[in-house]
């Protein structure tokens, strides 16, 4: 159902600040923590002594100590010590490749021998001081592919997000979709419109008037296993739209890392990388608050949609031209899953 030989965002560094974190990724129960010298590590969340979750333990001098009887684990999955016991002969538990990069902790839930850190999704904005980022995490009870569908068809903004980023012009501007290898790109451009409330706030944040016509763009990029980066923005009309100079627009990248927990639940890491006034911490906080409210508006819709689909598995759903981005993204996933299963 989901590729396992891939890098997924498992958590953010603050979630393992001084303590282990238990998190299920692609049905793999993991404990994630910092080992010696702060290196991130991910193990099976299962103490080899009595099967207790290691995530209920604590970190002591780079060792993971089980919270049940004090068994110490090494980052290699081998037992290290236990008060009054000889445990070095215990079989090792499973380890998962883990890498800290771009402000996230990435894990590989599949065949560890195939894990190549060079394949981790590159985030150019994370290494550029001209950009600022703010984001958060939601736990949602839905199939990860439903969230991909949601993000690759932004027509829903008119209805789900009517008071923030939605406007009727989205419905009136036909999207175009194309595939580039494993990447799927859906684009929509709107000219000479009035910015919706969220983008009016962003224009003010960049020192621009919020009551003049603007050109707006949405460019959604899906890349496997489940990442969607959306270039969004508005520019004062008549200055080139997407290509407008920085002092005439407010532009950002909506960051969406969708990590499957199970077949019907996800960890959704959301955020916005902003390419204007990166030093303005108050603006970052304001945008994060606004984005958090926008994304929270999707939660009930997706969870109720999932319940309907589970209750009526026999029903065939309509596919319209606006669904092309999600449909093509699913085809990429189906191809990768077939290749992964064939190699087993």
C-alpha positions in Angstrom: 0.0 0.0 0.0 2.9 2.3 0.7 6.6 2.0 -0.5 8.8 1.0 2.3 12.1 1.4 0.5 12.0 5.2 0.8 12.8 8.1 3.2 10.0 9.4 5.3 9.9 12.3 7.7 9.5 10.6 11.1 9.7 13.6 13.5 11.3 17.0 14.1 14.4 17.4 16.3 12.5 19.0 19.2 10.4 15.8 19.5 13.5 13.8 20.6 15.0 16.6 22.8 16.3 14.6 25.7 13.9 11.7 25.4 13.0 8.8 23.1 10.0 9.0 20.9 7.7 6.2 19.9 6.3 6.5 16.4 4.8 4.1 13.9 5.9 4.6 10.2 4.5 2.4 7.5 3.2 0.0 10.1 6.8 -0.2 11.6 6.8 0.6 15.4 10.0 2.5 16.0 11.7 4.3 18.9 13.7 7.3 17.8 16.3 9.0 19.9 19.8 10.6 20.1 22.7 8.2 20.7 26.3 9.1 21.4 27.4 12.6 20.3 23.8 13.4 19.4 23.5 11.1 16.4 20.0 10.1 15.6 19.0 6.5 15.9 15.9 4.4 15.2 15.3 1.0 16.7 12.4 -1.4 16.8 10.2 -0.3 19.7 10.5 -3.6 21.5 12.7 -4.4 24.5 14.2 -7.9 23.9 13.9 -8.6 27.7 10.1 -8.6 28.2 8.8 -6.9 25.1 8.1 -3.5 26.7 8.1 -0.4 24.4 11.6 1.1 24.5 10.0 4.5 23.9 8.7 4.4 27.5 12.3 4.5 28.7 14.9 7.3 28.8 18.2 8.4 27.2 21.3 8.3 29.5 24.7 9.2 28.1 23.7 8.2 24.5 22.2 4.8 25.6 18.6 4.0 25.4 17.5 2.6 28.8 14.3 0.5 29.0 11.7 2.0 31.4 10.7 -1.4 32.6 13.8 -3.1 34.0 16.7 -0.9 33.0 18.0 -2.8 30.0 20.5 -0.6 28.1 20.4 -0.7 24.3 23.0 0.4 21.8 22.3 2.2 18.5 23.2 -1.0 16.7 20.2 -2.8 18.3 22.4 -4.9 20.6 21.9 -5.1 24.4 24.7 -3.3 26.3 24.0 -3.8 30.0 21.4 -4.4 32.7 21.7 -4.1 36.5 22.9 -7.4 37.9 22.4 -9.3 34.7 24.5 -10.6 31.8 22.6 -9.6 28.6 25.3 -9.1 25.9 24.3 -12.4 24.3 20.7 -11.3 23.6 19.9 -11.3 19.9 19.9 -7.8 18.4 16.6 -6.1 17.6 15.9 -4.4 14.3 17.5 -1.0 13.5 16.2 1.5 10.9 18.4 3.9 9.0 17.9 7.4 10.3 19.3 10.7 9.2 18.9 14.3 10.5 18.7 16.7 7.6 16.9 20.0 6.7 15.4 20.3 10.1 13.7 16.9 10.1 14.5 13.4 11.2 14.2 10.9 8.3 13.8 7.2 8.5 13.9 4.3 6.1 11.3 1.6 7.1 12.3 -0.9 4.4 15.4 -2.9 3.5 18.2 -1.1 5.3 20.8 -2.3 2.7 19.0 -0.2 0.1 19.0 3.1 2.1 21.0 5.8 0.5 20.9 9.2 2.3 21.6 10.9 -1.1 18.0 10.0 -2.0 16.6 12.2 0.8 14.4 14.9 -0.7 16.4 18.1 -1.3 15.0 21.2 0.3 16.9 24.2 -1.2 15.1 26.7 1.1 16.3 24.9 4.2 19.9 25.8 3.5 19.3 29.4 2.2 19.2 32.3 4.7 17.0 34.2 2.4 14.1 31.9 3.4 12.2 31.4 6.6 10.3 28.3 7.7 7.5 27.6 10.2 5.4 24.5 10.5 3.7 21.9 12.6 2.4 18.3 12.8 -1.1 16.8 12.6 -2.1 13.2 13.2 -5.0 12.4 10.8 -7.0 9.2 10.5 -7.0 8.8 6.7 -5.2 6.9 3.9 -2.1 8.8 3.0 -3.2 8.9 -0.6 -6.3 10.9 0.3 -4.1 13.7 1.6 -2.0 13.5 -1.7 -5.3 13.8 -3.6 -6.3 16.8 -1.5 -3.0 18.6 -2.1 -2.8 17.9 -5.8 -6.3 19.3 -6.4 -6.6 22.7 -4.8 -10.1 23.3 -6.1 -11.3 22.4 -2.7 -9.9 25.6 -1.3 -12.9 27.5 -2.6 -15.2 25.5 -0.3 -13.1 24.1 2.6 -11.0 27.2 3.0 -13.5 29.8 2.0 -12.5 32.3 4.7 -8.7 32.1 4.3 -7.3 31.1 0.9 -10.4 30.1 -1.1 -12.0 32.2 -3.8 -14.2 31.5 -6.8 -11.5 32.3 -9.3 -9.8 29.0 -8.4 -12.8 27.2 -9.9 -12.7 29.3 -13.0 -9.0 28.8 -13.7 -8.4 25.3 -15.3 -5.4 23.5 -14.0 -2.8 21.7 -16.1 -1.1 18.5 -15.1 2.1 16.8 -16.4 4.4 14.1 -15.3 8.2 14.4 -15.2 9.6 11.0 -14.4 8.3 10.2 -10.9 7.3 13.8 -10.3 3.8 15.0 -11.0 3.1 18.8 -11.4 -0.3 20.5 -11.4 -0.4 24.2 -12.1 -3.0 26.9 -11.9 -2.6 30.6 -12.7 -5.1 33.4 -12.0 -4.7 37.0 -13.3 -6.1 40.3 -12.2 -7.9 39.1 -9.0 -8.3 40.4 -5.5 -6.2 38.4 -3.0 -8.0 36.3 -0.4 -7.6 37.1 3.3 -4.5 35.0 3.9 -2.6 36.5 0.9 -3.7 40.0 1.9 -2.0 39.4 5.2 1.1 38.1 3.3 1.2 41.2 1.1 1.0 43.5 4.1 3.8 41.4 5.7 6.0 42.2 2.7 5.2 45.9 2.7 2.8 45.7 -0.3 -0.8 47.0 -0.7 -3.5 44.4 -0.1 -6.3 46.0 -2.0 -4.9 46.0 -5.5 -5.5 43.4 -8.2 -2.9 40.5 -8.1 -1.8 37.6 -10.2 -1.9 34.4 -8.2 -0.3 31.0 -8.8 -0.4 27.5 -7.4 2.2 24.9 -8.6 1.8 21.5 -6.9 4.7 19.1 -7.1 4.3 15.5 -6.0 7.4 13.3 -5.5 7.5 9.8 -4.0 7.0 8.4 -1.6 4.5 11.0 -0.4 5.9 14.5 -0.5 4.0 17.5 -2.0 5.7 20.9 -2.4 3.4 23.7 -3.5 4.8 26.9 -4.9 2.2 29.6 -4.1 2.1 33.3 -4.2 0.6 36.6 -5.4 2.2 39.5 -7.3 0.8 42.9 -8.0 -0.9 42.6 -11.3 1.1 43.6 -14.4 4.5 42.8 -13.0 5.0 39.3 -14.4 3.0 37.1 -12.0 5.2 34.1 -11.0 8.2 35.8 -12.6 7.6 39.1 -10.9 10.5 40.7 -9.0 10.7 40.0 -5.2 9.6 43.5 -4.3 6.3 43.1 -6.2 5.1 39.8 -4.7 4.7 37.5 -1.7 5.8 34.0 -2.6 6.2 30.8 -0.6 6.4 27.0 -0.7 3.8 25.1 1.1 5.7 22.1 2.6 3.8 18.8 2.9 5.4 15.6 4.2 2.8 12.9 4.5 4.1 9.9 6.5 1.9 6.9 6.6 1.4 5.5 10.1 -1.0 2.7 9.1 -3.3 2.0 6.1 -5.7 4.6 7.5 -3.7 7.1 9.5 -0.9 9.5 8.8 1.6 11.9 10.4 1.2 15.1 8.5 4.2 17.5 8.7 3.0 20.8 7.3 4.6 24.2 6.9 5.5 27.2 4.8 8.9 28.2 3.5 8.8 32.0 2.9 10.9 33.9 0.5 10.4 37.4 1.9 11.4 39.1 5.1 13.1 35.9 6.5 14.3 37.8 9.6 10.8 38.8 10.8 10.1 36.2 13.5 6.7 37.8 14.2 5.7 37.3 10.6 6.8 33.7 10.7 4.7 33.1 13.7 1.7 34.8 12.2 2.0 32.8 9.0 2.4 29.6 10.9 -0.8 30.3 12.9 -2.7 31.1 9.7 -1.4 27.9 8.0 -2.2 25.8 11.0 -5.8 27.0 10.9 -6.0 26.3 7.2 -4.7 22.8 7.4 -6.9 22.0 10.4 -9.9 22.8 8.2 -9.0 19.7 6.1 -9.0 17.3 9.0 -12.7 16.6 9.5 -13.2 16.4 5.7 -10.5 13.8 5.2 -11.4 11.7 8.3 -15.1 11.7 7.4 -14.2 10.9 3.8 -12.1 7.9 5.0 -15.0 6.6 7.1 -17.3 6.8 4.0 -14.9 4.9 1.9 -14.4 2.2 4.5 -18.2 1.9 4.8 -18.7 1.6 1.0 -15.7 -0.2 -0.5 -17.8 -1.3 -3.5 -18.5 2.2 -4.8 -16.6 3.6 -7.8 -15.6 7.2 -7.5 -15.9 9.8 -10.3 -12.7 11.0 -11.9 -12.8 14.5 -13.3 -10.2 16.7 -15.0 -9.4 18.4 -11.7 -8.4 15.0 -10.3 -5.5 14.5 -12.8 -2.8 15.4 -10.3 -3.9 12.9 -7.7 -4.6 10.2 -10.3 -1.2 10.5 -11.9 0.5 10.5 -8.4 -1.3 7.3 -7.6 0.0 5.8 -10.8 3.6 6.6 -9.8 3.0 5.0 -6.4 1.5 1.9 -8.0 4.5 1.5 -10.3 7.0 1.9 -7.4 5.0 -0.6 -5.3 4.9 -3.1 -8.1 8.7 -2.8 -8.6 9.4 -3.1 -4.8 7.2 -6.2 -4.5 8.8 -7.8 -7.6 12.2 -7.4 -6.0 11.3 -9.2 -2.8 
